[in-house]
Amino acid sequence: MSKPTKWLLIILAAIVLLSLGFVGGYFIMKKSKNEPAKTKEPPKTEETQDSSSSDENVSEEEAQYGEGWNIFKNLSQKYLIEYPEGAAVENGSGTEGEKDKPANESACVTIGNDYVWVTIAGRFIADDAFCMRTGFGTEWGNAPDEQVTAAGQEYTATGMYTSSASAGYYQDHYYFEVVSGEKISYGITVNEKLDGNMTKAQAKELVHKILASFSPAE
């Protein structure tokens, strides 16, 4: 084969390859134009649910003492009382048929924290023995009467106490009944030497403040 013929074949082969490349590129571009454009979908996000659950013992009414206080409203016994945040509200009954009720439907309710407590026996119960303390040990003695306010009226509460001056320990237990029929017991437990977070005077002030917020409610 002569050199001119050889070069001619090489040139023809190159032309064929280029033609095939142009044709293939044309069809690819045409196909891409005919296909609908794909939009980028935003990442799917799960809807967040409010993790805060409403406490059945907290009334939606605004506490008269303001921030840091909640209102407990007893639906069956028809009264309300305020208590500080951090205090627990519990069904205080141990009797069958009563102990499994929620606190806001119980005839016996105890509100308190590590230092103060208040127990209320509702006006509609025939016997409050299942709710109130009925006896004290020999280490307890008669405590001085206290004047307390509840539902806007003043009452005299009688009680018992036990203490150890050397240990800084003091505990008491008082009782009174309001004109609307509820029977209320309350008390404090403090140890000023081992726990400096609450003094006896501060605990007394706090528990009396809780009692003063008590009010009959429909």
C-alpha positions as CSV (number, residue, x, y, z in Angstrom):
1,M,0.0,0.0,0.0
2,S,1.4,3.4,-1.0
3,K,1.9,6.1,1.6
4,P,-0.9,8.4,0.3
5,T,-3.4,5.6,0.5
6,K,-2.3,4.8,4.0
7,W,-2.8,8.4,5.2
8,L,-6.1,8.6,3.4
9,L,-7.4,5.6,5.4
10,I,-6.3,7.1,8.6
11,I,-8.0,10.4,7.9
12,L,-11.2,8.6,6.9
13,A,-11.2,6.6,10.2
14,A,-10.7,9.8,12.2
15,I,-13.6,11.4,10.4
16,V,-15.9,8.5,11.2
17,L,-15.0,8.5,14.9
18,L,-15.6,12.2,15.2
19,S,-19.0,11.9,13.4
20,L,-20.1,9.1,15.8
21,G,-19.1,11.3,18.8
22,F,-21.1,14.2,17.6
23,V,-24.2,12.1,16.9
24,G,-24.0,10.5,20.3
25,G,-23.6,13.8,22.1
26,Y,-26.6,15.2,20.1
27,F,-28.9,12.4,21.3
28,I,-27.8,12.7,24.9
29,M,-28.4,16.4,25.0
30,K,-31.8,16.0,23.4
31,K,-32.8,13.4,25.9
32,S,-31.8,15.5,28.8
33,K,-33.8,18.5,27.5
34,N,-36.9,16.3,27.2
35,E,-36.7,15.0,30.8
36,P,-38.4,17.2,33.5
37,A,-36.0,18.9,35.8
38,K,-35.7,17.2,39.2
39,T,-36.1,19.6,42.1
40,K,-34.1,18.9,45.2
41,E,-36.5,18.1,48.0
42,P,-35.9,19.7,51.4
43,P,-35.0,17.2,54.1
44,K,-38.0,15.8,55.9
45,T,-38.3,16.9,59.5
46,E,-40.4,15.2,62.1
47,E,-42.9,17.4,63.9
48,T,-41.8,17.9,67.4
49,Q,-44.3,17.4,70.1
50,D,-44.5,19.5,73.3
51,S,-42.8,17.3,75.8
52,S,-44.2,19.2,78.8
53,S,-47.2,17.4,80.2
54,S,-49.9,19.3,82.1
55,D,-49.8,18.4,85.8
56,E,-53.3,17.3,86.8
57,N,-52.7,19.0,90.2
58,V,-51.9,22.4,88.9
59,S,-54.8,24.7,88.3
60,E,-54.7,27.1,85.4
61,E,-55.8,29.9,87.7
62,E,-53.1,32.5,88.6
63,A,-51.6,32.1,92.0
64,Q,-52.1,35.2,94.3
65,Y,-48.5,34.7,95.5
66,G,-47.3,35.0,92.0
67,E,-44.3,33.4,90.3
68,G,-42.9,30.3,92.0
69,W,-46.3,29.3,93.4
70,N,-49.0,26.9,92.0
71,I,-52.7,26.4,92.8
72,F,-54.1,23.0,93.7
73,K,-57.9,22.7,93.2
74,N,-59.7,19.8,94.6
75,L,-62.6,19.1,92.3
76,S,-64.6,16.7,94.5
77,Q,-64.1,18.4,97.9
78,K,-64.4,21.9,96.4
79,Y,-61.4,23.9,97.8
80,L,-58.2,25.4,96.5
81,I,-54.9,26.1,98.1
82,E,-51.5,27.4,96.9
83,Y,-48.2,25.7,97.3
84,P,-44.6,26.6,96.3
85,E,-42.9,25.0,93.4
86,G,-41.0,21.9,94.4
87,A,-43.7,20.8,96.8
88,A,-45.6,17.5,96.1
89,V,-49.3,17.1,96.0
90,E,-50.5,13.6,96.9
91,N,-53.5,11.5,97.8
92,G,-53.0,11.0,101.5
93,S,-55.5,8.3,101.9
94,G,-54.7,4.7,102.6
95,T,-58.2,3.2,102.4
96,E,-59.6,1.0,99.7
97,G,-61.6,2.9,97.1
98,E,-60.0,6.1,98.0
99,K,-56.2,5.7,97.8
100,D,-56.2,5.1,94.0
101,K,-57.9,8.4,93.1
102,P,-56.0,11.3,91.7
103,A,-55.2,14.0,94.3
104,N,-57.7,16.5,92.8
105,E,-60.5,14.0,93.5
106,S,-59.4,12.7,96.8
107,A,-61.0,13.3,100.2
108,C,-57.5,13.3,101.8
109,V,-54.7,15.4,100.3
110,T,-51.2,16.1,101.6
111,I,-49.0,18.9,100.2
112,G,-45.4,19.3,101.3
113,N,-41.7,19.3,100.8
114,D,-38.8,18.3,103.0
115,Y,-39.6,21.0,105.6
116,V,-43.3,21.7,105.7
117,W,-46.5,19.8,105.1
118,V,-50.3,20.4,105.1
119,T,-52.9,17.7,105.1
120,I,-56.6,18.4,104.3
121,A,-59.5,16.1,105.0
122,G,-62.4,17.2,102.8
123,R,-65.7,18.4,104.1
124,F,-67.7,15.6,102.5
125,I,-66.1,12.6,104.4
126,A,-67.8,11.1,107.4
127,D,-64.6,9.8,109.1
128,D,-61.3,11.6,108.9
129,A,-59.3,9.0,110.9
130,F,-57.9,7.5,107.7
131,C,-56.5,10.9,106.8
132,M,-55.3,12.5,110.1
133,R,-52.7,11.3,112.6
134,T,-54.4,10.0,115.7
135,G,-51.5,9.2,118.1
136,F,-48.1,10.4,119.2
137,G,-45.2,8.7,121.0
138,T,-43.8,9.6,124.4
139,E,-41.2,11.8,122.9
140,W,-43.9,14.2,121.9
141,G,-45.3,17.0,124.1
142,N,-48.0,19.6,123.9
143,A,-47.0,22.5,121.7
144,P,-48.1,26.1,122.3
145,D,-51.3,27.1,120.4
146,E,-50.8,28.9,117.1
147,Q,-53.0,31.5,115.4
148,V,-53.4,30.7,111.7
149,T,-55.4,32.2,108.9
150,A,-57.4,30.2,106.4
151,A,-60.0,31.4,103.9
152,G,-59.7,34.9,105.3
153,Q,-60.5,33.9,108.9
154,E,-58.3,33.4,111.9
155,Y,-58.3,30.1,113.8
156,T,-56.5,28.7,116.8
157,A,-54.5,25.5,116.0
158,T,-53.6,23.0,118.7
159,G,-50.6,20.7,118.4
160,M,-47.8,18.5,119.5
161,Y,-44.0,18.8,119.1
162,T,-40.8,17.0,119.6
163,S,-37.3,18.5,119.5
164,S,-33.6,18.2,120.4
165,A,-31.9,21.5,121.1
166,S,-28.5,20.0,121.0
167,A,-29.0,18.4,117.6
168,G,-30.9,21.4,116.2
169,Y,-33.9,19.2,115.4
170,Y,-37.5,20.4,115.7
171,Q,-40.8,18.8,114.5
172,D,-44.4,19.7,115.2
173,H,-47.9,18.7,114.2
174,Y,-50.9,21.0,114.4
175,Y,-54.7,20.7,113.8
176,F,-57.7,22.9,113.3
177,E,-61.1,22.9,111.5
178,V,-62.4,25.6,109.2
179,V,-66.1,26.8,109.1
180,S,-66.7,25.2,105.7
181,G,-66.0,21.8,107.2
182,E,-62.5,20.9,106.1
183,K,-60.1,19.5,108.8
184,I,-56.6,20.7,108.4
185,S,-53.4,19.4,110.0
186,Y,-50.0,20.9,109.3
187,G,-46.4,20.9,110.6
188,I,-42.7,21.5,110.0
189,T,-39.6,19.4,110.2
190,V,-36.2,21.1,110.4
191,N,-32.7,20.5,111.5
192,E,-30.8,23.8,111.6
193,K,-27.4,22.2,112.4
194,L,-27.4,19.6,109.6
195,D,-29.4,21.5,107.0
196,G,-29.0,25.2,106.6
197,N,-31.5,25.6,103.8
198,M,-34.4,26.2,106.1
199,T,-34.6,27.6,109.7
200,K,-37.5,26.9,112.1
201,A,-38.7,30.5,111.6
202,Q,-38.6,30.2,107.9
203,A,-40.5,26.9,107.9
204,K,-43.2,28.4,110.1
205,E,-43.6,31.4,107.9
206,L,-43.8,29.2,104.8
207,V,-46.4,26.7,106.2
208,H,-48.6,29.6,107.5
209,K,-48.4,31.2,104.0
210,I,-49.7,28.0,102.5
211,L,-52.5,27.8,105.0
212,A,-53.5,31.4,104.4
213,S,-54.1,30.7,100.7
214,F,-56.7,28.0,101.5
215,S,-60.2,28.9,100.2
216,P,-63.5,27.0,99.5
217,A,-64.1,26.8,95.7
218,E,-66.9,25.6,93.5
